[in-house]
Amino acid sequence: MVKLKLFLFILISFASVNTGISQKSKADTTNVFKGEEKKMTHEDLALMHSPKKATILSAILPGAGQVYNKKIWKAPIIWVGIGTALYVSQLNRNLYQEYRTEYILELGYPTTQSQYHDQTTLAYLEDLKNSYKQQMETSYIVAGAIYILQILDANVDAQLMSFDVSDDLSLNLIPNAIPNQLKPEPVLGLTFCLNFK
């Protein structure tokens, strides 16, 4: 019952986020106002799409900022990454606790012996215990890193939504002859020419 309520809460949250997003495509940047068509500028797009909102959504629910940025394909990758890291960490946690208990029992406290008493040494049990502990901690770090990176990704994607990638912005390399003060012949070089609108 609790899982069903959590699922419905997440579903309603996504629906409320998606209702605020315009259904227009990125290519459609015209706005009809009083029967006239007005071209939307990059500033208008920046005001419509908030990096702060994308960051907050990603912090609350991993992948929600990517959905807000209309990069829906990233959300399942994030969910699988975090889910896998947490699953592996729980497997390693269970094995760590099992070998830790066996290690303590093998030490003779409390006066019982472990199930591995005749099969292994104390040093081997300690190595297994430490290995699973290290793998558990590494899995937690990986899950945390994916969580932080998806927040940064949502923020950067939202900021780049209004980035100008039109043909008016270009970088040209032009061969150039540079005068040389020491010799009479010029030196060959390149000129970088950055053209804006």
C-alpha positions in Angstrom: 0.0 0.0 0.0 2.9 2.4 0.8 4.6 1.6 -2.5 1.4 2.3 -4.3 1.0 5.7 -2.6 4.7 6.5 -3.4 4.2 5.5 -7.0 1.0 7.7 -7.3 2.8 10.7 -5.7 5.7 10.4 -8.2 3.3 10.1 -11.1 1.3 13.1 -10.0 4.5 15.1 -9.5 5.7 14.3 -13.1 2.2 15.2 -14.4 2.3 18.6 -12.6 5.8 19.3 -13.9 4.8 18.4 -17.5 1.7 20.6 -17.5 3.8 23.7 -17.0 6.0 22.8 -19.9 4.9 24.1 -23.3 3.9 21.5 -25.8 5.7 23.4 -28.6 8.8 21.9 -30.2 12.2 23.6 -30.0 12.0 24.6 -33.7 8.7 26.5 -33.1 9.9 29.7 -31.4 7.1 32.0 -32.6 4.5 33.5 -30.2 1.1 34.7 -31.5 0.0 37.9 -29.7 -3.0 39.8 -30.9 -3.0 38.1 -34.2 0.6 39.0 -35.0 3.5 36.6 -35.0 6.5 37.7 -32.9 9.8 35.9 -33.0 10.9 34.8 -29.5 14.4 35.9 -28.6 16.9 33.8 -26.6 16.2 36.0 -23.6 12.5 35.0 -23.8 13.5 31.3 -23.9 15.8 31.8 -21.0 13.0 33.4 -18.9 10.6 30.5 -19.8 13.1 27.8 -18.9 14.6 28.1 -15.4 17.9 26.4 -14.5 17.0 26.9 -10.8 13.8 24.9 -11.3 15.6 22.1 -13.2 18.2 21.9 -10.4 15.6 21.8 -7.6 13.6 19.1 -9.5 16.7 17.0 -9.9 17.7 17.4 -6.3 14.2 16.3 -5.1 13.8 13.4 -7.6 16.7 12.1 -9.7 15.9 12.5 -13.4 13.1 15.0 -12.9 15.3 17.9 -14.0 16.2 16.0 -17.2 12.4 15.5 -17.9 11.9 19.2 -17.3 14.7 19.9 -19.8 13.0 17.7 -22.3 15.9 15.2 -22.3 13.6 12.3 -21.2 16.0 9.7 -22.5 18.5 10.6 -19.7 16.1 9.8 -16.8 16.0 6.0 -17.2 19.8 5.9 -17.4 20.1 7.9 -14.2 17.5 5.6 -12.5 19.3 2.4 -13.6 22.7 3.8 -12.5 21.6 4.9 -9.0 19.4 1.7 -8.6 22.3 -0.6 -9.6 24.8 1.1 -7.3 22.4 0.9 -4.4 21.5 -2.8 -5.2 25.2 -3.7 -5.3 25.9 -1.8 -2.1 23.1 -3.8 -0.3 24.5 -7.1 -1.6 28.0 -6.2 -0.3 26.5 -4.9 2.9 24.8 -8.2 3.6 28.0 -10.2 2.8 30.1 -7.8 4.9 27.8 -8.3 7.9 27.8 -12.1 7.4 31.6 -12.3 7.3 32.0 -9.8 10.1 29.8 -12.0 12.3 31.7 -15.1 11.3 35.0 -13.2 12.0 33.8 -12.3 15.5 32.6 -15.8 16.2 36.0 -17.2 14.9 37.7 -15.0 17.5 35.9 -17.0 20.1 33.4 -14.4 21.3 31.0 -15.5 22.7 32.6 -18.9 23.1 31.1 -20.3 19.9 32.8 -21.1 16.7 31.8 -19.9 13.2 30.4 -22.2 10.5 33.7 -21.7 8.6 35.9 -22.8 11.5 37.4 -25.9 9.9 37.3 -24.5 6.3 39.2 -21.2 6.5 41.6 -19.1 8.6 41.0 -16.1 10.7 43.1 -13.9 8.3 41.0 -15.0 5.3 37.8 -14.1 7.0 39.2 -10.7 7.9 40.2 -10.2 4.3 36.7 -11.1 3.1 35.1 -8.8 5.6 37.3 -5.9 4.7 36.9 -6.5 0.9 33.1 -6.5 1.1 33.1 -3.4 3.3 35.3 -1.6 0.8 33.0 -2.6 -2.1 29.9 -1.5 -0.1 31.5 1.9 0.5 32.5 2.3 -3.1 29.0 1.5 -4.3 27.6 4.2 -2.0 30.1 6.7 -3.4 29.2 5.8 -7.0 25.5 6.3 -6.2 26.2 9.6 -4.6 28.4 10.7 -7.6 25.6 9.8 -10.0 23.1 11.8 -8.0 25.4 14.9 -7.9 26.3 14.6 -11.6 22.6 14.4 -12.6 21.9 17.6 -10.7 24.8 19.3 -12.5 23.7 17.9 -15.8 20.1 19.3 -15.3 21.5 22.7 -14.4 23.9 22.9 -17.3 21.3 21.6 -19.8 18.8 24.2 -18.6 21.3 27.0 -19.0 22.2 25.9 -22.5 18.6 25.7 -23.6 18.8 29.3 -24.9 22.4 29.0 -26.3 22.6 30.3 -29.8 23.6 27.6 -32.3 22.5 29.4 -35.4 24.5 29.8 -38.6 25.2 33.4 -37.7 27.7 32.2 -35.1 30.8 30.8 -36.8 34.5 30.4 -36.4 36.6 30.8 -39.6 40.3 30.0 -40.1 41.8 32.3 -42.6 45.4 32.0 -43.9 47.3 35.2 -43.4 50.7 36.6 -44.3 52.3 38.3 -41.2 54.9 40.9 -41.8 58.3 40.0 -40.4 60.5 42.8 -39.0 63.7 40.7 -39.2 63.4 39.3 -42.8 62.0 40.9 -45.9 59.6 38.0 -46.6 56.4 37.6 -44.6 55.7 34.7 -42.3 52.7 32.5 -42.9 50.1 32.3 -40.2 46.4 31.7 -39.4 43.8 34.2 -38.4 40.9 33.1 -36.2 37.7 35.0 -37.2 34.7 34.7 -34.8 31.5 36.0 -36.4 28.5 36.9 -34.3 25.1 37.8 -35.5 
